[in-house]
Amino acid sequence: MKTYLNNSKFVAGITLKDENKLENNNMALHVCENPTNILENRKLLAASLHCELDDFVCANQTHSSNFHRVTLDDKGLGSYQSDTAIADTDALYTYEPNLLLCSFTADCVPVIFYNEVNELVGVVHSGWQGTVKEITLKLFKHLKQAEHCTMSDFQVQIGAALSQDKFEVDKDVYVKFKDLGYADDFIYYNNQTNKYHIDNQLTVKKQCELAGIPSENITIDPTCTFVSPEGFSYRQDKKSGRHLSFIMRKK
């Protein structure tokens, strides 16, 4: 596990691939050999965070731009069974303490954020489809308008993901990023392979900035999930497990 934040108010981080654990420490029930192994991994994570598996809140991620405000009624959803996870949702946020918000990735960009002023925390799953649908930008605009948050109060951690060097795409995906109008600086073309390379992390960072979050409030984990031995990479292995990115407000 890599801890991004752990103080008296918040704990946040990402689980890592670990050959010494069941199914290499895969955390996802929707891609596993045996659900019992995943529950064991999750219970070990819960114990290390001084919480219970019942405190987890998980979504059924569909590469959408849908988000959900988590309440105490959502406690435990998706924690033991994938069919109880919050449906068709790729971002979660809450004001409630002691709920562990979860996001699952294997190359996609995980976004973890918190707001010390109003004690709001959240997670986003932004694969390239979520990025071109602007899920992160839409969520922060919602938090500004509907939840009356001040953007400069947010701190954002962009977690480990597929690097630009390894995120190789054809013209169809390139056009979707180009059409955003602000991703040109995060794309290069490889003449030898006729492929485009896109930095999904920097595109997501730009979306945070467009929402009004100061650049200095955004941190990027440079770990490439494809290259790192601690990374789960769907691009490298279609049967790969998943990292779990998480945040919880303590009380």
C-alpha positions as a Markdown table, in Angstrom:
| # | Residue | x | y | z |
|---|---|---|---|---|
| 1 | Met | 0.0 | 0.0 | 0.0 |
| 2 | Lys | 1.1 | 3.5 | -0.7 |
| 3 | Thr | -0.2 | 6.1 | 1.7 |
| 4 | Tyr | -0.8 | 9.5 | 0.1 |
| 5 | Leu | -2.2 | 11.2 | 3.2 |
| 6 | Asn | -2.5 | 10.2 | 6.9 |
| 7 | Asn | -3.1 | 12.8 | 9.6 |
| 8 | Ser | -5.6 | 13.3 | 12.4 |
| 9 | Lys | -8.3 | 14.2 | 9.9 |
| 10 | Phe | -7.9 | 12.1 | 6.7 |
| 11 | Val | -6.3 | 8.9 | 5.4 |
| 12 | Ala | -5.8 | 8.3 | 1.7 |
| 13 | Gly | -3.8 | 6.0 | -0.5 |
| 14 | Ile | -3.7 | 3.2 | -3.1 |
| 15 | Thr | -3.1 | -0.5 | -2.7 |
| 16 | Leu | -0.3 | -2.1 | -4.7 |
| 17 | Lys | 0.3 | -5.4 | -6.5 |
| 18 | Asp | 2.0 | -7.7 | -4.1 |
| 19 | Glu | 3.1 | -11.2 | -5.1 |
| 20 | Asn | 3.1 | -12.3 | -1.5 |
| 21 | Lys | -0.7 | -11.8 | -1.1 |
| 22 | Leu | -3.7 | -13.6 | -2.5 |
| 23 | Glu | -4.2 | -13.0 | -6.2 |
| 24 | Asn | -1.3 | -10.5 | -6.0 |
| 25 | Asn | -3.4 | -8.3 | -3.7 |
| 26 | Asn | -6.2 | -7.8 | -6.2 |
| 27 | Met | -9.0 | -5.7 | -4.6 |
| 28 | Ala | -11.7 | -6.1 | -7.3 |
| 29 | Leu | -14.6 | -8.5 | -7.0 |
| 30 | His | -15.6 | -8.1 | -10.6 |
| 31 | Val | -12.2 | -9.5 | -11.9 |
| 32 | Cys | -11.0 | -12.2 | -9.6 |
| 33 | Glu | -10.4 | -16.0 | -9.4 |
| 34 | Asn | -12.1 | -16.4 | -6.1 |
| 35 | Pro | -14.1 | -13.7 | -4.3 |
| 36 | Thr | -13.0 | -15.1 | -0.9 |
| 37 | Asn | -9.5 | -14.0 | -1.7 |
| 38 | Ile | -10.5 | -10.5 | -2.5 |
| 39 | Leu | -12.5 | -10.2 | 0.7 |
| 40 | Glu | -9.4 | -11.4 | 2.6 |
| 41 | Asn | -7.3 | -8.7 | 0.9 |
| 42 | Arg | -9.9 | -6.0 | 1.7 |
| 43 | Lys | -10.1 | -7.1 | 5.3 |
| 44 | Leu | -6.3 | -6.8 | 5.7 |
| 45 | Leu | -6.6 | -3.3 | 4.2 |
| 46 | Ala | -9.4 | -2.4 | 6.6 |
| 47 | Ala | -7.4 | -3.6 | 9.5 |
| 48 | Ser | -4.4 | -1.5 | 8.5 |
| 49 | Leu | -6.7 | 1.6 | 8.3 |
| 50 | His | -8.4 | 0.8 | 11.6 |
| 51 | Cys | -11.8 | 0.4 | 10.0 |
| 52 | Glu | -14.1 | -2.4 | 9.0 |
| 53 | Leu | -15.0 | -3.9 | 5.6 |
| 54 | Asp | -18.5 | -2.7 | 6.4 |
| 55 | Asp | -17.2 | 0.9 | 6.2 |
| 56 | Phe | -16.2 | 0.5 | 2.5 |
| 57 | Val | -18.4 | 2.1 | -0.2 |
| 58 | Cys | -17.8 | 0.9 | -3.8 |
| 59 | Ala | -19.3 | 1.7 | -7.1 |
| 60 | Asn | -20.0 | -0.4 | -10.2 |
| 61 | Gln | -17.7 | 1.6 | -12.5 |
| 62 | Thr | -18.8 | 1.9 | -16.2 |
| 63 | His | -16.4 | 4.6 | -17.6 |
| 64 | Ser | -19.3 | 7.0 | -17.2 |
| 65 | Ser | -19.3 | 10.7 | -16.1 |
| 66 | Asn | -21.8 | 9.9 | -13.3 |
| 67 | Phe | -21.1 | 10.7 | -9.7 |
| 68 | His | -22.9 | 10.0 | -6.4 |
| 69 | Arg | -23.1 | 11.8 | -3.0 |
| 70 | Val | -22.5 | 9.0 | -0.5 |
| 71 | Thr | -24.7 | 9.0 | 2.7 |
| 72 | Leu | -24.7 | 6.7 | 5.7 |
| 73 | Asp | -27.4 | 4.6 | 3.9 |
| 74 | Asp | -24.7 | 3.6 | 1.4 |
| 75 | Lys | -22.3 | 2.2 | 4.0 |
| 76 | Gly | -21.0 | -1.2 | 3.0 |
| 77 | Leu | -22.3 | -1.1 | -0.6 |
| 78 | Gly | -20.1 | -3.2 | -2.8 |
| 79 | Ser | -17.9 | -4.2 | 0.0 |
| 80 | Tyr | -18.8 | -7.9 | 0.2 |
| 81 | Gln | -20.5 | -8.4 | -3.2 |
| 82 | Ser | -20.1 | -6.5 | -6.5 |
| 83 | Asp | -23.9 | -6.7 | -7.2 |
| 84 | Thr | -24.6 | -4.4 | -4.2 |
| 85 | Ala | -22.2 | -1.7 | -5.4 |
| 86 | Ile | -23.6 | 1.7 | -6.4 |
| 87 | Ala | -24.7 | 1.3 | -10.0 |
| 88 | Asp | -23.3 | 3.0 | -13.1 |
| 89 | Thr | -21.1 | 5.4 | -11.2 |
| 90 | Asp | -17.4 | 6.5 | -11.5 |
| 91 | Ala | -17.0 | 9.1 | -8.8 |
| 92 | Leu | -18.1 | 9.2 | -5.1 |
| 93 | Tyr | -18.0 | 12.0 | -2.6 |
| 94 | Thr | -19.2 | 12.4 | 1.0 |
| 95 | Tyr | -19.3 | 14.6 | 4.0 |
| 96 | Glu | -19.8 | 11.6 | 6.3 |
| 97 | Pro | -16.8 | 10.5 | 8.5 |
| 98 | Asn | -15.6 | 6.9 | 8.8 |
| 99 | Leu | -16.7 | 5.8 | 5.4 |
| 100 | Leu | -13.9 | 4.5 | 3.1 |
| 101 | Leu | -14.7 | 5.7 | -0.5 |
| 102 | Cys | -13.2 | 3.3 | -3.0 |
| 103 | Ser | -12.1 | 3.5 | -6.7 |
| 104 | Phe | -10.7 | 0.6 | -8.7 |
| 105 | Thr | -8.1 | 1.0 | -11.4 |
| 106 | Ala | -5.5 | -0.9 | -13.6 |
| 107 | Asp | -4.1 | 1.9 | -15.8 |
| 108 | Cys | -7.0 | 4.4 | -15.5 |
| 109 | Val | -6.4 | 7.6 | -13.5 |
| 110 | Pro | -7.6 | 7.5 | -9.9 |
| 111 | Val | -8.3 | 10.9 | -8.4 |
| 112 | Ile | -8.5 | 11.4 | -4.6 |
| 113 | Phe | -9.5 | 14.7 | -3.1 |
| 114 | Tyr | -10.4 | 16.3 | 0.2 |
| 115 | Asn | -11.6 | 19.7 | 1.5 |
| 116 | Glu | -10.5 | 20.5 | 5.0 |
| 117 | Val | -12.9 | 23.5 | 5.3 |
| 118 | Asn | -16.1 | 21.6 | 4.8 |
| 119 | Glu | -14.7 | 18.1 | 5.5 |
| 120 | Leu | -15.7 | 16.7 | 2.1 |
| 121 | Val | -13.8 | 13.8 | 0.6 |
| 122 | Gly | -14.1 | 11.9 | -2.7 |
| 123 | Val | -12.6 | 9.6 | -5.4 |
| 124 | Val | -12.9 | 9.5 | -9.1 |
| 125 | His | -12.2 | 6.7 | -11.7 |
| 126 | Ser | -11.1 | 8.4 | -14.9 |
| 127 | Gly | -10.0 | 6.1 | -17.6 |
| 128 | Trp | -9.6 | 7.7 | -21.0 |
| 129 | Gln | -13.3 | 7.4 | -21.6 |
| 130 | Gly | -14.1 | 9.1 | -18.3 |
| 131 | Thr | -11.5 | 11.8 | -19.2 |
| 132 | Val | -13.0 | 12.6 | -22.6 |
| 133 | Lys | -16.4 | 12.7 | -20.8 |
| 134 | Glu | -14.8 | 15.2 | -18.4 |
| 135 | Ile | -16.0 | 13.4 | -15.3 |
| 136 | Thr | -13.5 | 15.2 | -13.0 |
| 137 | Leu | -14.3 | 18.6 | -14.4 |
| 138 | Lys | -18.1 | 17.9 | -14.2 |
| 139 | Leu | -17.8 | 16.7 | -10.6 |
| 140 | Phe | -15.9 | 19.7 | -9.4 |
| 141 | Lys | -18.3 | 22.1 | -11.2 |
| 142 | His | -21.1 | 20.3 | -9.3 |
| 143 | Leu | -19.3 | 20.6 | -6.0 |
| 144 | Lys | -18.9 | 24.3 | -6.7 |
| 145 | Gln | -22.5 | 25.0 | -7.8 |
| 146 | Ala | -24.6 | 22.5 | -5.8 |
| 147 | Glu | -22.4 | 22.0 | -2.7 |
| 148 | His | -21.1 | 25.6 | -2.6 |
| 149 | Cys | -17.5 | 24.5 | -2.3 |
| 150 | Thr | -14.6 | 26.9 | -2.7 |
| 151 | Met | -12.2 | 25.4 | -5.2 |
| 152 | Ser | -9.0 | 26.6 | -3.6 |
| 153 | Asp | -10.0 | 24.6 | -0.5 |
| 154 | Phe | -9.5 | 21.3 | -2.3 |
| 155 | Gln | -6.4 | 19.2 | -2.3 |
| 156 | Val | -6.1 | 16.7 | -5.1 |
| 157 | Gln | -4.0 | 13.6 | -5.4 |
| 158 | Ile | -3.8 | 12.0 | -8.9 |
| 159 | Gly | -2.8 | 8.4 | -8.3 |
| 160 | Ala | -0.6 | 5.9 | -10.2 |
| 161 | Ala | -1.7 | 5.3 | -13.8 |
| 162 | Leu | -0.6 | 4.3 | -17.3 |
| 163 | Ser | 2.2 | 6.7 | -18.3 |
| 164 | Gln | 2.2 | 8.7 | -21.6 |
| 165 | Asp | 4.9 | 6.5 | -22.9 |
| 166 | Lys | 2.8 | 3.4 | -22.5 |
| 167 | Phe | -0.6 | 5.0 | -23.4 |
| 168 | Glu | -0.5 | 4.4 | -27.1 |
| 169 | Val | -3.7 | 5.0 | -29.1 |
| 170 | Asp | -5.0 | 5.3 | -32.7 |
| 171 | Lys | -6.5 | 8.3 | -34.3 |
| 172 | Asp | -10.0 | 7.7 | -33.1 |
| 173 | Val | -9.0 | 8.2 | -29.4 |
| 174 | Tyr | -6.6 | 11.0 | -30.3 |
| 175 | Val | -9.4 | 12.9 | -31.9 |
| 176 | Lys | -11.6 | 12.6 | -28.8 |
| 177 | Phe | -8.8 | 14.2 | -26.7 |
| 178 | Lys | -8.0 | 16.8 | -29.3 |
| 179 | Asp | -11.7 | 17.8 | -29.4 |
| 180 | Leu | -11.5 | 18.7 | -25.7 |
| 181 | Gly | -9.6 | 21.8 | -26.8 |
| 182 | Tyr | -7.1 | 21.8 | -23.9 |
| 183 | Ala | -5.2 | 18.5 | -24.2 |
| 184 | Asp | -2.8 | 19.2 | -27.1 |
| 185 | Asp | 0.1 | 19.8 | -24.8 |
| 186 | Phe | -0.3 | 16.3 | -23.4 |
| 187 | Ile | -0.2 | 14.4 | -26.7 |
| 188 | Tyr | 2.7 | 13.4 | -29.0 |
| 189 | Tyr | 2.8 | 11.4 | -32.3 |
| 190 | Asn | 5.2 | 8.6 | -32.9 |
| 191 | Asn | 6.1 | 8.5 | -36.6 |
| 192 | Gln | 7.6 | 5.1 | -36.4 |
| 193 | Thr | 4.5 | 3.4 | -35.0 |
| 194 | Asn | 1.9 | 5.8 | -36.4 |
| 195 | Lys | 0.5 | 6.0 | -32.9 |
| 196 | Tyr | -0.4 | 8.8 | -30.6 |
| 197 | His | 0.7 | 9.0 | -27.0 |
| 198 | Ile | -1.5 | 10.7 | -24.4 |
| 199 | Asp | -0.8 | 11.8 | -20.8 |
| 200 | Asn | -4.1 | 11.0 | -19.2 |
| 201 | Gln | -2.8 | 12.2 | -15.7 |
| 202 | Leu | -1.9 | 15.7 | -17.0 |
| 203 | Thr | -5.2 | 15.9 | -18.9 |
| 204 | Val | -7.1 | 15.2 | -15.7 |
| 205 | Lys | -4.9 | 17.7 | -13.8 |
| 206 | Lys | -5.9 | 20.3 | -16.4 |
| 207 | Gln | -9.5 | 19.5 | -15.8 |
| 208 | Cys | -9.0 | 20.2 | -12.1 |
| 209 | Glu | -7.4 | 23.5 | -13.0 |
| 210 | Leu | -10.2 | 24.4 | -15.3 |
| 211 | Ala | -12.6 | 23.8 | -12.4 |
| 212 | Gly | -10.7 | 26.4 | -10.4 |
| 213 | Ile | -8.4 | 24.2 | -8.3 |
| 214 | Pro | -4.9 | 25.9 | -8.0 |
| 215 | Ser | -2.1 | 23.9 | -9.6 |
| 216 | Glu | -0.1 | 23.9 | -6.4 |
| 217 | Asn | -3.0 | 22.0 | -4.7 |
| 218 | Ile | -2.7 | 19.0 | -7.2 |
| 219 | Thr | -0.1 | 16.2 | -6.7 |
| 220 | Ile | 0.6 | 13.5 | -9.3 |
| 221 | Asp | 2.0 | 10.1 | -8.5 |
| 222 | Pro | 4.5 | 9.4 | -11.4 |
| 223 | Thr | 4.3 | 5.6 | -11.0 |
| 224 | Cys | 3.4 | 3.9 | -14.3 |
| 225 | Thr | 1.1 | 0.9 | -13.7 |
| 226 | Phe | 2.5 | -0.8 | -16.8 |
| 227 | Val | 6.2 | -0.5 | -15.9 |
| 228 | Ser | 6.1 | -0.8 | -12.1 |
| 229 | Pro | 6.2 | -4.3 | -10.6 |
| 230 | Glu | 3.7 | -3.0 | -8.1 |
| 231 | Gly | 1.3 | -2.0 | -10.8 |
| 232 | Phe | -1.8 | -3.7 | -12.1 |
| 233 | Ser | -2.0 | -3.0 | -15.9 |
| 234 | Tyr | -5.0 | -4.0 | -18.0 |
| 235 | Arg | -3.0 | -3.0 | -21.1 |
| 236 | Gln | -0.3 | -5.4 | -20.2 |
| 237 | Asp | -2.5 | -8.2 | -18.9 |
| 238 | Lys | -6.2 | -8.3 | -19.7 |
| 239 | Lys | -6.7 | -10.5 | -16.7 |
| 240 | Ser | -5.0 | -8.2 | -14.3 |
| 241 | Gly | -6.3 | -7.4 | -10.8 |
| 242 | Arg | -7.1 | -3.9 | -9.7 |
| 243 | His | -5.7 | -1.3 | -7.3 |
| 244 | Leu | -8.0 | 0.3 | -4.8 |
| 245 | Ser | -7.6 | 4.0 | -4.3 |
| 246 | Phe | -9.3 | 5.2 | -1.2 |
| 247 | Ile | -10.0 | 8.1 | 1.2 |
| 248 | Met | -11.7 | 8.4 | 4.5 |
| 249 | Arg | -12.3 | 11.3 | 6.9 |
| 250 | Lys | -11.6 | 10.2 | 10.4 |
| 251 | Lys | -13.7 | 11.1 | 13.4 |
